[in-house]
Amino acid sequence: MTLPLPGLTGLRAFEAAARHLSFTRAAEELHVTQTAVSHQIRKLEDQLGVKLFLRRIRAVELTREAEAYLPAVRAAFEDLRQATARLRGAQANAVVTVSTTASLAAKWLLPKLAAFQAQHPAIEIRLTTTTALIDLAGEGVDVGIRYGRGAWPGLQADWLMAEDIFPVCSPALLAGPKPLTRPEDLAQHTLLHMSLYSDEWQHWLTALGLPARLATGPGLTFDLSLMALAAAIDGLGVALGRTAYVEADLAAGRLVRPFDVVVPAEAGFYVVTPQGGAPRPEVAQFIAWLHGTAAPGEGLSETRRNAM
C-alpha cells in the first residue's frame, strides 16, 4: 500500500524553517505571514504523525526525526527545481550566480573569466560581491568563494587555493630616499592596513621574529584589500599582499616585493555550495573550471611547496 505524500506547501515551509531555524525568517522568504508558516508546519506534523520542531520562547529546534527527514526533503526540492529548469529549456541560457569578495573578484577572478566564457559561451556568470557570510541557498547563489578554514554549517566546502602574505609597494617607493631593503626598514614607511585583517601586519612581523610595534606607527586603513593595493600602487605606503590579489600587479610591474620574505596565511580559499543534491551541470562546469584555474600549488611559495 502506497502512503499518501504530505502537501508540497507544508514541505516547503518545513524546509525553509529548518534552514533558518526561524518561522519568522521562513515567512519572509516565502512571502507569507509567520502564522501561515506555523499553521502549515502543524498541518504537516499532523499528516506525518511526527513532531518536527521543538518550540522555545525565542527560537525553534529540530527534533531528531526532523533532522533525519530534512536531507531527503532538500534533495527532493533540488531535483524538482532542476527538472523544472530543464523543462523550461534553462540549459540554453544557463546562469550561474557566484558570490565572493570585491577584492578577490577584481584582482583574481575577473581577469580569468574571459577564458571561462570562451570555453562555455552558453553559460552566463552573474557575480555578486560581499564580505558578509550570506545564506547561499536563501539568496539564490549557486557558488561562493570564501576565505577561511572551511567550516561553514550547511555548506559543502572544497579547498581551492592557499596563499602567502608578503609586503608590496610601488617601484617608485622602492627607489625613493628611504631605504627599504630589509623588514626592519618598515619602521620608516607608512603601512597600509585592511580593517578586516586588522592584526595582519602584527602577525607577519611576529612570524619573522620582529617586534609588533613596527606596525603601530602612523598608517592608512582601508575597508577593502583592493583599495589598500591601489594605495600601494600610487606610492602611499607599503601593503601586505596576498598571492591571489597581487599576482597580476607584480607581473605588470605596478607592484614589487621589497624583500623576499613570505609568511603562509593561516587559512585559505574554498569553493562553497549549498548542501543537498548535486549541482546543476553548468554549476559543476564552473566549479571544475575554478579548480583548474587555481592549479595545484597556486598561492604557495617555493619554500612551502618543497615542504609539502
PyMOL commands that set and color helices and strands:
alter all, ss='L'
color gray80, all
select helices_A, chain A and resi 8-20+23-30+34-48+64-87+90-93+102-119+171-174+183-188+195-197+200-207+212-215+225-233+243-252+281-293+302-307
alter helices_A, ss='H'
color red, helices_A
select strands_A, chain A and resi 53-55+60-62+94-100+123-129+143-148+155-161+164-168+191-194+219-222+238-242+263-264+268-274
alter strands_A, ss='S'
color yellow, strands_A
deselect
rebuild
show_as cartoon
